[in-house]
């Protein structure tokens, strides 16, 4: 069984903790990674639409008008934890 970390209801990107069971259903091993978030503001400074425009401009791609990726708010933890949008289409 795997678990993801959330901070104030927002997924902490890239974290997962897994519990491994034997055939009888007994927990035998656990491993994974969680992050120390501290106290960050979970109110975005920019809108999802603005974040998508910035992402499109930064990669230099044209997006077809009918292709509107869904933006999900996440906490990105590569350096200091910060709020970000993850786009999925």
Buried (B, 14 or more C-beta within 10 A) or exposed (E): EEEEBEBEEBBBBBBEBEEEEEEEEEEEEEEEEEBEBEEEEEEBEEEBEEBBEEBBEEEEEEBEEEEEBEBBBBBBBEEEBEBBBBBEE
